[in-house]
Amino acid sequence: MRTVLRELRAPKPEKLRVLLLGAASDGSLRIGREQERIRTIVQRATHRDLVDLDVHSAATADTLLDALPRFCPHIVHFSGHSGENLLEFERDVDDFHESAIVSASAFAGAIAAVDEKPLLVVLNSCHSAGQTEGLVETVPFAIGMTKSIGDVDAITYAARFYAAIAEGQSVQGAHLLGRGAVEMNGLPDHEVPTLTCAPDVDPSATLLVMPPPASEIV
């Protein structure tokens, strides 16, 4: 990974770790489909060996709290229901049920609590863009949705975003390619995903997957 303008994390050779959290306690969203699309498209990417996915399709708040210090993700990706001030996680039950409401401030606090903080938080959920300004007080980049977004639009954006990241594109390039994929598929919500950045980072110069130097390729 390449840092820009400030030291985002001590440089060391490591895979990009992506924590995929899905939550739809009432079964109303195609969480499994989104996560499978991401997994499949990353496995086809040029630098697939440089990306490590930790996938949870029925994530509870404890799933997040356990994974943050254990997996130390560079990207935290949430798919589910949300609002400007909340996220809806699942409860640890087997039947359809009411969601567990987590406030935006509590979610941001959990992200800020760990020693190795993520570089990017993606909230692939409706009306979540209002949370991104608070998140970039802790992480360099955050992506949210300005309004409601359709299931197919959200899946299309996410799949193309991670495909681009795994091909060595910048954060900004991957975001724009994700939006472009939504538009090119004739879907209406291509302007809904929005990228927010901390003031001292440049998304067009930040690569989250760095291929090895040519001299190291056998």
C-alpha positions in Angstrom: 0.0 0.0 0.0 1.2 3.6 -0.7 0.6 6.4 1.7 -0.1 10.0 0.7 0.4 13.3 2.5 0.5 11.6 5.9 1.6 8.2 7.2 -1.6 6.1 7.1 -0.1 3.0 8.6 3.5 1.8 9.1 4.7 0.5 5.8 5.0 -3.3 5.8 4.2 -6.0 3.2 0.7 -7.3 3.9 -2.5 -8.2 2.1 -5.4 -5.8 2.0 -7.8 -7.0 4.6 -11.5 -6.4 3.9 -14.1 -7.0 6.5 -17.5 -7.6 4.9 -20.4 -7.2 7.3 -24.0 -7.9 6.1 -27.1 -7.5 8.2 -30.7 -8.0 7.1 -32.5 -9.5 10.0 -35.9 -9.4 8.2 -34.5 -11.0 5.1 -35.3 -8.0 3.0 -31.9 -7.5 1.3 -29.8 -9.7 -0.9 -26.7 -9.6 1.4 -25.4 -13.0 0.3 -25.6 -12.1 -3.3 -23.6 -8.9 -2.8 -20.9 -10.7 -0.8 -20.7 -13.5 -3.4 -20.3 -11.0 -6.2 -17.5 -9.3 -4.3 -15.8 -12.6 -3.6 -16.1 -13.8 -7.2 -14.9 -10.6 -8.8 -11.9 -10.3 -6.4 -10.9 -13.9 -7.1 -10.7 -13.0 -10.9 -8.6 -9.9 -10.3 -5.0 -9.6 -11.3 -3.8 -9.1 -7.7 -6.3 -11.5 -6.0 -3.5 -13.0 -3.9 -3.1 -9.5 -2.3 -6.6 -9.3 -0.9 -8.0 -11.2 2.1 -11.8 -11.2 2.7 -13.4 -11.9 6.1 -17.1 -12.4 5.3 -20.1 -12.3 7.7 -23.5 -12.4 6.2 -25.5 -12.1 9.5 -23.3 -9.7 11.4 -24.1 -8.6 14.9 -22.5 -5.8 16.8 -20.2 -8.3 18.5 -19.1 -9.5 15.0 -17.7 -6.1 14.4 -16.2 -5.7 17.9 -14.5 -9.2 17.6 -13.2 -8.6 14.1 -11.7 -5.1 14.5 -8.8 -6.2 16.9 -8.5 -9.8 15.5 -8.6 -9.2 11.8 -7.3 -5.6 11.8 -9.2 -4.7 8.6 -8.0 -2.0 6.3 -11.6 -1.8 4.9 -14.8 -2.2 6.9 -17.7 -2.7 4.6 -21.3 -2.7 5.9 -24.3 -3.8 3.9 -27.8 -3.5 5.4 -30.3 -1.0 6.6 -29.2 2.4 8.0 -30.1 6.0 8.4 -28.2 9.2 8.9 -27.6 8.4 12.5 -27.9 4.6 12.8 -27.0 1.2 11.5 -29.1 -1.9 11.8 -27.2 -5.0 12.8 -28.6 -8.5 13.5 -29.2 -10.2 16.8 -27.8 -13.6 17.6 -31.0 -15.5 16.9 -32.0 -17.9 14.1 -35.4 -16.7 13.0 -36.3 -13.4 11.3 -36.3 -10.7 13.9 -36.2 -7.0 14.6 -32.7 -5.5 14.1 -30.3 -4.3 16.7 -30.0 -0.6 16.4 -26.4 0.8 16.7 -26.1 4.6 16.7 -23.7 6.2 14.2 -21.7 7.6 17.1 -21.3 4.1 18.7 -20.2 2.6 15.4 -17.7 5.4 14.8 -16.5 5.0 18.4 -15.8 1.3 17.8 -13.8 2.1 14.7 -11.8 4.7 16.6 -11.1 2.5 19.6 -8.7 0.0 18.0 -5.0 0.7 17.8 -4.8 -0.2 14.0 -7.6 1.8 12.6 -9.1 1.0 9.2 -8.2 3.1 6.1 -11.7 3.1 4.6 -15.2 2.5 5.8 -17.9 1.6 3.2 -21.5 2.0 4.2 -23.4 0.3 1.4 -26.7 1.1 2.9 -29.4 3.7 2.5 -29.1 7.3 3.8 -25.6 6.6 5.3 -23.7 9.5 3.7 -24.5 11.6 6.8 -22.2 9.4 8.8 -19.1 9.8 6.6 -18.1 13.2 7.9 -17.8 11.8 11.4 -16.0 8.7 10.3 -13.2 10.7 8.5 -12.3 12.2 11.8 -10.8 8.8 12.5 -10.2 7.1 9.1 -8.9 8.7 5.9 -11.8 7.7 3.6 -15.5 6.8 4.0 -18.1 6.0 1.4 -21.9 6.3 2.1 -25.2 6.7 0.2 -26.9 10.1 -0.1 -30.4 8.6 -0.2 -32.1 5.2 -0.7 -30.3 2.9 -3.1 -31.7 -0.1 -4.9 -30.4 -3.6 -4.2 -29.1 -4.2 -7.7 -27.5 -0.7 -7.8 -25.7 -1.3 -4.5 -24.5 -4.7 -5.5 -23.2 -3.4 -8.9 -21.4 -0.5 -7.3 -19.7 -2.7 -4.6 -18.6 -5.4 -7.0 -17.0 -3.0 -9.5 -15.4 -1.0 -6.6 -13.6 -4.0 -5.2 -12.7 -5.3 -8.7 -10.9 -2.0 -9.3 -9.3 -2.0 -5.9 -7.9 -5.5 -6.6 -6.6 -4.4 -9.9 -4.5 -1.7 -8.2 -6.7 1.3 -8.9 -6.8 4.3 -6.5 -9.6 4.8 -4.0 -11.0 7.6 -6.2 -10.7 5.6 -9.4 -12.4 2.6 -7.9 -15.2 4.8 -6.6 -15.8 6.4 -10.0 -15.6 3.0 -11.7 -18.2 1.7 -9.3 -20.5 4.6 -10.1 -19.8 4.2 -13.8 -20.8 0.5 -13.6 -24.2 1.4 -12.1 -24.8 4.0 -14.8 -23.6 1.8 -17.7 -26.0 -0.9 -16.6 -28.9 1.5 -17.0 -29.6 1.7 -13.2 -30.9 4.9 -11.7 -28.8 5.4 -8.6 -25.2 6.0 -10.0 -24.9 9.3 -8.2 -25.9 8.0 -4.8 -22.6 6.6 -3.6 -20.4 9.4 -2.3 -16.7 9.4 -1.2 -15.7 11.6 1.7 -12.0 12.1 2.6 -10.0 13.5 5.5 -8.4 16.9 4.5 -4.9 15.6 4.5 -5.2 12.6 2.1 -5.6 12.4 -1.7 -7.9 9.6 -2.9 -6.6 9.8 -6.4 -3.1 9.0 -5.2 -4.0 6.3 -2.6 -3.7 2.7 -3.7 -4.9 0.0 -1.3 -3.4 -2.9 -3.3 0.1 -2.4 -4.5 1.6 -5.0 -6.9 5.1 -6.2 -6.0 8.0 -4.5 -7.9 8.9 -6.1 -11.2 12.2 -7.3 -9.7 10.3 -9.5 -7.2 8.1 -11.2 -9.8 9.4 -14.6 -10.7 
